[in-house]
């Protein structure tokens, strides 16, 4: 009886170990089957001036208002640029998880613009390991200034410009993200024969989370075209600012050498030099409304 009891206990113990191994394997398989997507690579759809990989959720409307004041080096008479102001207003809507669209109007050259942004890849781990998020953007802009010479033949197509971008970003940690943005801008009409119709640039942007609601952002676009062949002295746009989240709002307080707030403007038309104090203080306000659950 003792031998039978010992044999019985041994068999029960072995069966228990086998059951535990099967359970652990099932848990591992179920964990592997999950796809964990990375969220909040950036706090809003912009790094500062340029777009980020972030998308609006389906059914959400982002009402954005951006201001850029005059140059800080204008001095006290112009209240260090605050007496001057340029504004851009836009409405941006998430149609699906992978598509958002937007329209806007800016006071710089009285420009109307529209864009579509597509999410191609999302950073994830688990069953599908994707190291980066990738989005693509296409946009069109039209100036509405009065023609400089109304007596000549002026074409509406001369007002148009186009932008194509690919945004490649990775969130390295809960507090640090980086993005690269290859960009091409095409302008139908340029000031002189010296100026290229196509401008190529590569942007780099980053976000460092400082507190639960505040992050430090920086953004730089390097123009690949040779600037010496342009009729006006052009500089690479560089911007630095702070994202401040307050409930449904995201405020961005920033400093930049670019007065323009859309890609057609700050890539290829930035005339401010940081080293000479040609710096504009500005802000972005983003307010999100849920129109469809």
PyMOL commands that set and color helices and strands:
alter all, ss='L'
color gray80, all
select helices_A, chain A and resi 2-33+72-74+76-81+108-110+156-159+227-229+263-266+274-276
alter helices_A, ss='H'
color red, helices_A
select strands_A, chain A and resi 35-37+60-71+85-96+99-106+111-121+124-126+133-143+160-173+176-187+198-209+214-223+238-246+249-256+280-290
alter strands_A, ss='S'
color yellow, strands_A
deselect
rebuild
show_as cartoon
